[in-house]
Amino acid sequence: MPTDPDTTLRPALRRGAVHRAAVGIGLWPVVLTGPFARCLAGDSWSSAVDALAFVALAGVAYFGLGVPVPATVPRWERWIAAVAATAVVADVVVRAPGLRDDLSPTDAVAPLLALVLAVVAVADRHDRPAARSSPLSWPLGEGDWQVVEGDGRLLNHHWSVPAQRGALDIVGRARGGRSSRPVFPGRLSDYPIYRVPVLAPAAGRVVVARDGAPDHPTAGTHPAGNHVVIDTGRERILLAHLTPGSIEAAPGDHVRAGQRLGLVGSSGNSTEPHLHIHAVRDGVPLTLVFNDTPGAHRRGARVRRP
């Protein structure tokens, strides 16, 4: 079957997609297989503590630090990981009375590491710009969406750019919870968010509307790719990585909240189709607040719009 050259993933995007899929699918077996085997085969508290510590580290990595990004891990694998972790804990509890006491000071290293990382993860999840935006409307319509970047300086690649410290990267969720329909996507259209309408999150005046960048990495392209900036009178909001030829607003246009601005693409500095949104007030980054999607919109948050 011939492929549409406009939606075929270029080599750089394809390599990135394969890498994320490999990490997402391969992380849990690598992390949990060893502790699971050691716990079931061991007869001492040393092996039990070691196994429990690695289970804790895996939990902190996934739920606290968001590594890998939840959207890269298939739902079935999350359930397998949860069952394996529960089995390790249950095994230790059941066999606790008969375990040989051979604990030494070095056995405290892994549990302490898990505790330290848990504290770091909690602090990182609350590390966000203090200033908040005006109440905004969610910039996408009906669908199942997930925030894959946002909040914290530890793993948030936006943090190095001060204006983007409150930025969110949003992807679509396919069946199974991944951001692409197949495990190894080959086309931009394999991503459910691709070419989804982008809606103005607030009323205001368009001050920037840039178009013409292709949906794949190209030297000299603006990092935001095709993008729109809206001045609401209180803040400026940037929506980036739109698909070429889709922008429906021009500088000077006044838009209303919910008005269609363009379509989600993968232009500019983009690893896969997604929507980037951030806001600033007098150059100060803002934590985004949405009045129609309650809850914290941090990394890993899921938003479902009926």
C-alpha positions in Angstrom: 0.0 0.0 0.0 1.5 3.4 -0.9 2.2 5.8 1.9 1.4 9.5 2.0 4.8 11.2 2.0 3.4 14.1 3.9 2.6 12.0 7.0 5.5 9.4 6.9 7.7 9.8 9.9 11.1 11.2 8.9 14.2 9.2 10.2 14.8 11.4 13.2 11.2 11.2 14.4 11.1 7.4 13.7 14.3 6.8 15.7 12.8 8.8 18.6 9.6 6.9 18.5 11.4 3.5 18.5 13.6 4.6 21.4 10.6 5.8 23.5 8.7 2.6 22.8 11.7 0.4 23.7 12.2 2.3 26.9 8.6 2.2 27.8 8.1 -1.5 27.1 11.5 -2.6 28.3 11.9 -0.7 31.6 9.6 -2.7 33.9 10.9 -6.1 33.0 14.5 -4.9 33.5 13.7 -3.2 36.8 11.4 -5.8 38.3 12.6 -9.2 37.1 15.8 -9.2 39.2 14.1 -8.2 42.5 11.3 -10.6 41.8 13.6 -13.5 41.3 15.9 -12.6 44.3 12.9 -12.3 46.6 11.4 -15.6 45.6 14.7 -17.5 45.7 16.2 -15.7 48.8 15.8 -17.0 52.3 17.1 -13.9 54.2 16.0 -10.4 55.2 18.9 -9.0 53.1 17.4 -10.3 49.9 13.9 -9.3 51.0 14.9 -5.7 51.8 16.8 -5.6 48.5 13.7 -6.7 46.5 11.3 -4.3 48.4 13.7 -1.4 47.9 13.9 -2.0 44.1 10.1 -2.2 44.0 9.9 1.1 45.8 12.4 2.6 43.5 10.4 1.5 40.5 7.3 3.0 42.0 9.0 6.3 42.6 10.5 6.4 39.1 7.1 5.8 37.5 4.6 7.6 39.7 6.9 10.2 41.2 9.4 11.1 38.5 7.4 10.0 35.5 10.1 7.9 33.9 9.3 6.7 31.4 6.5 9.1 30.5 3.3 7.2 31.2 2.1 7.7 27.7 4.9 5.4 26.4 3.9 2.4 28.6 1.1 0.1 27.4 -1.7 -0.4 29.9 -1.2 -4.1 29.9 2.4 -3.7 31.0 1.4 -1.4 33.8 -0.9 -4.1 35.1 1.8 -6.8 34.8 4.2 -4.5 36.7 1.6 -3.9 39.4 1.0 -7.6 39.8 4.7 -8.4 40.0 5.3 -5.6 42.6 2.3 -6.9 44.7 3.7 -10.5 44.5 7.1 -9.4 45.8 5.5 -7.6 48.8 3.1 -10.5 49.5 5.9 -13.0 49.3 8.0 -11.0 51.9 5.0 -10.7 54.2 4.1 -14.4 54.1 7.7 -15.6 54.5 8.8 -13.0 57.1 8.7 -15.3 60.1 11.1 -17.7 58.5 13.6 -15.3 56.9 17.2 -15.4 58.1 18.4 -12.3 59.8 21.5 -11.2 58.0 20.9 -7.5 57.7 23.9 -5.2 57.6 24.3 -1.4 57.3 24.8 -1.6 53.6 21.2 -3.0 53.3 20.0 0.5 54.2 21.4 2.1 51.1 18.7 1.2 48.6 15.8 2.0 50.9 17.4 5.4 51.8 17.9 6.1 48.1 14.2 5.3 47.4 13.2 7.6 50.3 15.4 10.4 49.0 14.1 10.1 45.5 10.5 10.1 46.8 11.2 13.4 48.6 12.8 14.8 45.5 9.8 13.7 43.4 7.3 15.3 45.7 9.3 18.5 45.8 9.7 18.5 42.0 5.9 18.0 41.4 5.3 21.2 43.4 8.1 23.1 41.8 6.1 25.4 39.5 5.8 29.1 38.8 4.1 30.9 41.7 2.2 33.3 39.4 -1.0 31.8 37.9 -2.7 32.5 34.6 -6.2 33.8 34.3 -8.8 31.0 34.1 -8.4 29.5 30.6 -10.4 27.1 28.4 -8.8 23.7 27.6 -7.2 24.2 24.1 -8.5 20.9 22.6 -12.0 19.6 22.0 -13.4 16.2 22.5 -10.9 13.4 23.1 -8.6 11.7 25.6 -5.5 13.8 26.3 -2.5 13.5 28.5 0.1 16.0 29.8 3.6 14.5 29.2 5.7 17.6 30.1 5.1 20.1 32.8 6.0 21.2 36.3 9.4 20.8 38.1 12.9 21.4 37.0 14.3 17.9 37.4 12.9 16.3 34.2 11.0 19.2 32.6 13.0 20.2 29.5 11.1 23.5 29.4 12.7 24.7 32.6 15.9 25.9 31.0 13.8 28.5 29.1 12.5 30.8 31.8 9.4 31.9 29.9 8.4 28.3 29.4 8.6 27.1 33.0 4.8 26.8 33.2 4.5 25.1 29.8 2.6 21.9 29.1 3.1 19.4 26.3 -0.1 17.6 25.5 -0.5 14.3 23.5 -3.5 12.2 22.6 -4.2 8.8 24.2 -4.8 5.8 21.9 -6.3 2.5 23.0 -4.0 1.1 25.7 -3.0 4.5 27.0 -0.1 5.1 24.6 0.4 8.3 22.6 0.5 6.4 19.3 -1.8 3.7 18.0 0.9 1.2 17.0 3.8 0.4 19.3 6.2 1.5 16.6 4.5 4.3 14.7 5.5 5.0 11.1 3.3 7.9 10.2 2.3 11.1 11.8 -1.3 10.0 11.4 -0.6 7.1 13.8 -0.8 9.6 16.6 -4.5 10.4 17.7 -3.7 14.0 18.3 -2.4 14.7 14.8 -4.5 17.3 13.0 -6.9 17.7 15.9 -8.3 21.3 16.0 -6.5 23.7 18.4 -8.9 26.1 20.2 -8.2 29.5 21.6 -7.9 29.2 25.4 -9.0 32.8 25.9 -10.4 35.7 24.1 -7.8 38.2 22.9 -5.8 39.7 20.0 -3.5 37.6 17.9 -0.1 39.1 17.9 1.9 36.4 16.2 0.7 33.8 13.6 3.6 31.9 12.1 3.1 29.3 9.4 5.0 27.4 6.7 7.2 25.1 8.8 7.0 21.4 7.8 5.9 18.7 10.2 9.4 17.3 10.7 12.8 18.5 11.9 14.3 21.1 9.5 17.4 23.2 10.0 16.6 26.9 10.6 13.0 26.3 11.6 11.7 28.3 14.6 11.7 26.0 17.7 7.9 26.5 18.2 7.3 25.6 14.5 4.0 26.9 13.3 2.5 28.8 16.2 0.0 31.4 17.4 0.4 34.0 20.2 -2.7 35.5 21.8 -2.6 38.7 23.9 -5.5 38.5 26.4 -4.7 41.9 28.0 -3.4 40.1 31.1 -1.0 37.6 29.6 0.4 36.3 26.3 -0.4 32.7 25.4 1.6 30.7 22.9 0.3 27.5 21.2 3.0 25.8 19.2 3.9 22.9 16.8 0.8 23.3 14.6 0.7 21.6 11.2 1.6 23.7 8.1 -1.2 25.5 6.3 -3.7 25.0 9.1 -3.5 28.4 10.9 -6.7 30.3 10.6 -5.8 33.5 12.4 -3.6 36.5 11.4 -1.9 39.1 13.5 -4.4 41.7 14.6 -7.3 39.4 14.5 -9.5 39.3 17.6 -10.5 35.7 18.7 -13.0 34.4 21.2 -12.4 31.6 23.6 -12.9 28.3 21.9 -12.4 29.6 18.4 -10.4 27.3 16.1 -6.9 28.5 15.5 -5.4 25.6 13.5 -4.5 21.9 13.7 -2.0 20.0 16.0 1.1 19.0 14.1 4.7 18.2 14.8 6.5 21.3 13.4 9.5 22.9 15.0 11.4 21.3 17.8 9.0 18.4 18.2 9.7 14.7 18.8 6.1 13.7 18.0 2.7 15.3 17.2 1.7 17.3 20.3 0.5 20.7 21.5 2.7 23.0 23.4 1.1 25.8 25.4 2.5 28.3 27.8 1.7 31.8 29.1 3.7 34.7 30.4 2.7 38.0 32.1 5.2 40.8 31.7 7.8 38.2 30.9 7.0 36.2 34.0 6.1 32.5 33.4 2.7 31.4 34.6 1.2 28.2 35.9 -1.7 27.4 33.6 -5.2 27.3 35.1 -8.1 25.8 33.2 -11.7 26.5 34.3 -13.2 23.6 32.4 -10.8 20.8 33.4 -10.3 20.7 37.2 -7.3 19.3 38.9 -3.6 19.8 38.6 -2.3 19.7 35.1 1.2 18.4 35.8 3.2 15.7 34.1 1.2 12.5 33.7 -2.2 14.2 34.2 -5.1 12.9 32.0 -7.9 15.0 30.6 -10.9 13.4 29.1 -13.4 15.6 27.2 -16.7 14.0 26.2 
